[in-house]
Amino acid sequence: MTLKIEKIVSRKTAIVRLTGRLSVEHLEEVLNQIKLVEMPMTLDLSELSLVSLEGVRFLNECEDKGIIVANASPYIWPGCCGNGRRGSTDDHECDSFGLVRGSGPGEAAGTRV
């Protein structure tokens, strides 16, 4: 499976655009790219065609850590629509990654597209 990761950085924000298919083997590289960004950021999912269950969990955790997750098709990631996307996050693989970005999930949720 193929995933393209593109970073767009301006003075105040950064966008990490994911294109293709997001699966478990890509999560470490996406995380590494996120960690390199030292400013408020957005994950742009407009070009994703498929997301694995592990990928969905990863995106949920990113949002919980204050990263804005935007432009996903509802069938790929229902979280973008704010319609009860998940239950407990206790078993997410990305809990151990230590993501800390943005102001907080409450503010990020208000800016999702």
ZADO-1210 file (C-alpha; in nm, 4 decimals, padded with zeros to 6 digits):
<atoms>
<atom x="00.0000" y="00.0000" z="00.0000" code="MET" pos="1"/>
<atom x="00.1205" y="00.3483" z="-00.0781" code="THR" pos="2"/>
<atom x="00.1007" y="00.6678" z="00.1241" code="LEU" pos="3"/>
<atom x="00.2397" y="01.0051" z="00.0211" code="LYS" pos="4"/>
<atom x="00.3164" y="01.2550" z="00.2982" code="ILE" pos="5"/>
<atom x="00.3458" y="01.6212" z="00.2010" code="GLU" pos="6"/>
<atom x="00.4256" y="01.9050" z="00.4420" code="LYS" pos="7"/>
<atom x="00.3211" y="02.2633" z="00.3727" code="ILE" pos="8"/>
<atom x="00.4621" y="02.5114" z="00.6224" code="VAL" pos="9"/>
<atom x="00.3766" y="02.8797" z="00.6565" code="SER" pos="10"/>
<atom x="00.4840" y="03.1274" z="00.9215" code="ARG" pos="11"/>
<atom x="00.2127" y="03.0335" z="01.1700" code="LYS" pos="12"/>
<atom x="00.0825" y="02.6886" z="01.0770" code="THR" pos="13"/>
<atom x="00.1733" y="02.3655" z="00.9056" code="ALA" pos="14"/>
<atom x="-00.0328" y="02.1236" z="00.7031" code="ILE" pos="15"/>
<atom x="00.0586" y="01.7595" z="00.6649" code="VAL" pos="16"/>
<atom x="-00.1353" y="01.6223" z="00.3670" code="ARG" pos="17"/>
<atom x="-00.1793" y="01.2471" z="00.3416" code="LEU" pos="18"/>
<atom x="-00.2490" y="01.0981" z="-00.0005" code="THR" pos="19"/>
<atom x="-00.3356" y="00.7367" z="-00.0775" code="GLY" pos="20"/>
<atom x="-00.3890" y="00.4639" z="00.1813" code="ARG" pos="21"/>
<atom x="-00.3120" y="00.4994" z="00.5525" code="LEU" pos="22"/>
<atom x="-00.2366" y="00.1666" z="00.7185" code="SER" pos="23"/>
<atom x="-00.0483" y="00.0411" z="01.0213" code="VAL" pos="24"/>
<atom x="00.2876" y="00.0294" z="00.8437" code="GLU" pos="25"/>
<atom x="00.2658" y="00.4052" z="00.7722" code="HIS" pos="26"/>
<atom x="00.1825" y="00.5273" z="01.1226" code="LEU" pos="27"/>
<atom x="00.5402" y="00.5535" z="01.2478" code="GLU" pos="28"/>
<atom x="00.6468" y="00.7698" z="00.9517" code="GLU" pos="29"/>
<atom x="00.3394" y="00.9942" z="00.9831" code="VAL" pos="30"/>
<atom x="00.4166" y="01.0319" z="01.3533" code="LEU" pos="31"/>
<atom x="00.7791" y="01.1215" z="01.2749" code="ASN" pos="32"/>
<atom x="00.6619" y="01.3918" z="01.0340" code="GLN" pos="33"/>
<atom x="00.4193" y="01.5288" z="01.2951" code="ILE" pos="34"/>
<atom x="00.6924" y="01.5437" z="01.5577" code="LYS" pos="35"/>
<atom x="00.9100" y="01.7539" z="01.3241" code="LEU" pos="36"/>
<atom x="00.6449" y="02.0266" z="01.3140" code="VAL" pos="37"/>
<atom x="00.6883" y="02.2750" z="01.5984" code="GLU" pos="38"/>
<atom x="00.3783" y="02.4865" z="01.5380" code="MET" pos="39"/>
<atom x="00.0016" y="02.4384" z="01.5222" code="PRO" pos="40"/>
<atom x="-00.0741" y="02.1858" z="01.2530" code="MET" pos="41"/>
<atom x="-00.3471" y="02.0257" z="01.0506" code="THR" pos="42"/>
<atom x="-00.3618" y="01.6770" z="00.9050" code="LEU" pos="43"/>
<atom x="-00.5310" y="01.7151" z="00.5663" code="ASP" pos="44"/>
<atom x="-00.7038" y="01.3903" z="00.4681" code="LEU" pos="45"/>
<atom x="-00.8719" y="01.5170" z="00.1497" code="SER" pos="46"/>
<atom x="-00.6647" y="01.2843" z="-00.0696" code="GLU" pos="47"/>
<atom x="-00.6913" y="00.9661" z="00.1391" code="LEU" pos="48"/>
<atom x="-00.8678" y="00.6788" z="-00.0321" code="SER" pos="49"/>
<atom x="-00.8527" y="00.4214" z="00.2491" code="LEU" pos="50"/>
<atom x="-00.7753" y="00.4180" z="00.6240" code="VAL" pos="51"/>
<atom x="-00.7180" y="00.0997" z="00.8255" code="SER" pos="52"/>
<atom x="-00.8672" y="00.0495" z="01.1709" code="LEU" pos="53"/>
<atom x="-00.5263" y="00.1280" z="01.3224" code="GLU" pos="54"/>
<atom x="-00.5167" y="00.4435" z="01.1098" code="GLY" pos="55"/>
<atom x="-00.8562" y="00.5522" z="01.2422" code="VAL" pos="56"/>
<atom x="-00.7355" y="00.4985" z="01.5976" code="ARG" pos="57"/>
<atom x="-00.4232" y="00.7004" z="01.5206" code="PHE" pos="58"/>
<atom x="-00.6301" y="00.9891" z="01.3782" code="LEU" pos="59"/>
<atom x="-00.8567" y="00.9833" z="01.6842" code="ASN" pos="60"/>
<atom x="-00.5536" y="01.0058" z="01.9120" code="GLU" pos="61"/>
<atom x="-00.4053" y="01.2889" z="01.7053" code="CYS" pos="62"/>
<atom x="-00.7278" y="01.4833" z="01.7422" code="GLU" pos="63"/>
<atom x="-00.7350" y="01.4109" z="02.1151" code="ASP" pos="64"/>
<atom x="-00.3851" y="01.5629" z="02.1370" code="LYS" pos="65"/>
<atom x="-00.4993" y="01.8844" z="01.9678" code="GLY" pos="66"/>
<atom x="-00.4002" y="01.8194" z="01.6081" code="ILE" pos="67"/>
<atom x="-00.6654" y="01.9379" z="01.3651" code="ILE" pos="68"/>
<atom x="-00.7828" y="01.6548" z="01.1395" code="VAL" pos="69"/>
<atom x="-00.9563" y="01.8008" z="00.8342" code="ALA" pos="70"/>
<atom x="-01.1149" y="01.7229" z="00.4992" code="ASN" pos="71"/>
<atom x="-01.1768" y="01.3504" z="00.5390" code="ALA" pos="72"/>
<atom x="-01.4616" y="01.1788" z="00.3632" code="SER" pos="73"/>
<atom x="-01.7164" y="01.0623" z="00.6235" code="PRO" pos="74"/>
<atom x="-01.6857" y="00.7004" z="00.5060" code="TYR" pos="75"/>
<atom x="-01.3072" y="00.7131" z="00.5697" code="ILE" pos="76"/>
<atom x="-01.3123" y="00.8889" z="00.9068" code="TRP" pos="77"/>
<atom x="-01.6491" y="00.9635" z="01.0679" code="PRO" pos="78"/>
<atom x="-01.4718" y="01.1773" z="01.3303" code="GLY" pos="79"/>
<atom x="-01.4609" y="01.4630" z="01.0825" code="CYS" pos="80"/>
<atom x="-01.8372" y="01.4823" z="01.0977" code="CYS" pos="81"/>
<atom x="-01.8525" y="01.4878" z="01.4773" code="GLY" pos="82"/>
<atom x="-02.0978" y="01.1998" z="01.4933" code="ASN" pos="83"/>
<atom x="-01.9878" y="00.9810" z="01.7817" code="GLY" pos="84"/>
<atom x="-01.6867" y="00.8283" z="01.6177" code="ARG" pos="85"/>
<atom x="-01.5594" y="00.6049" z="01.8963" code="ARG" pos="86"/>
<atom x="-01.5846" y="00.4637" z="02.2440" code="GLY" pos="87"/>
<atom x="-01.2854" y="00.4203" z="02.4729" code="SER" pos="88"/>
<atom x="-00.9398" y="00.5308" z="02.3592" code="THR" pos="89"/>
<atom x="-00.7557" y="00.3278" z="02.6231" code="ASP" pos="90"/>
<atom x="-00.6233" y="00.0711" z="02.3766" code="ASP" pos="91"/>
<atom x="-00.4996" y="00.3012" z="02.1000" code="HIS" pos="92"/>
<atom x="-00.1529" y="00.2201" z="01.9780" code="GLU" pos="93"/>
<atom x="-00.0611" y="00.5849" z="01.9502" code="CYS" pos="94"/>
<atom x="-00.1058" y="00.6525" z="02.3241" code="ASP" pos="95"/>
<atom x="00.2634" y="00.5745" z="02.3702" code="SER" pos="96"/>
<atom x="00.3776" y="00.8156" z="02.0966" code="PHE" pos="97"/>
<atom x="00.3592" y="01.1225" z="02.3191" code="GLY" pos="98"/>
<atom x="00.1888" y="01.3548" z="02.0699" code="LEU" pos="99"/>
<atom x="00.1318" y="01.7000" z="02.2142" code="VAL" pos="100"/>
<atom x="00.0210" y="01.9621" z="01.9609" code="ARG" pos="101"/>
<atom x="-00.2138" y="02.2587" z="01.9330" code="GLY" pos="102"/>
<atom x="-00.4270" y="02.4160" z="02.2025" code="SER" pos="103"/>
<atom x="-00.6449" y="02.1172" z="02.2842" code="GLY" pos="104"/>
<atom x="-00.9069" y="01.8909" z="02.1366" code="PRO" pos="105"/>
<atom x="-01.1949" y="02.1250" z="02.2207" code="GLY" pos="106"/>
<atom x="-01.0549" y="02.4035" z="02.0055" code="GLU" pos="107"/>
<atom x="-00.9442" y="02.1686" z="01.7287" code="ALA" pos="108"/>
<atom x="-01.2923" y="02.0197" z="01.7056" code="ALA" pos="109"/>
<atom x="-01.4360" y="02.3628" z="01.6374" code="GLY" pos="110"/>
<atom x="-01.2130" y="02.4125" z="01.3352" code="THR" pos="111"/>
<atom x="-01.2618" y="02.0806" z="01.1602" code="ARG" pos="112"/>
<atom x="-01.3953" y="02.0879" z="00.8076" code="VAL" pos="113"/>
</atoms>
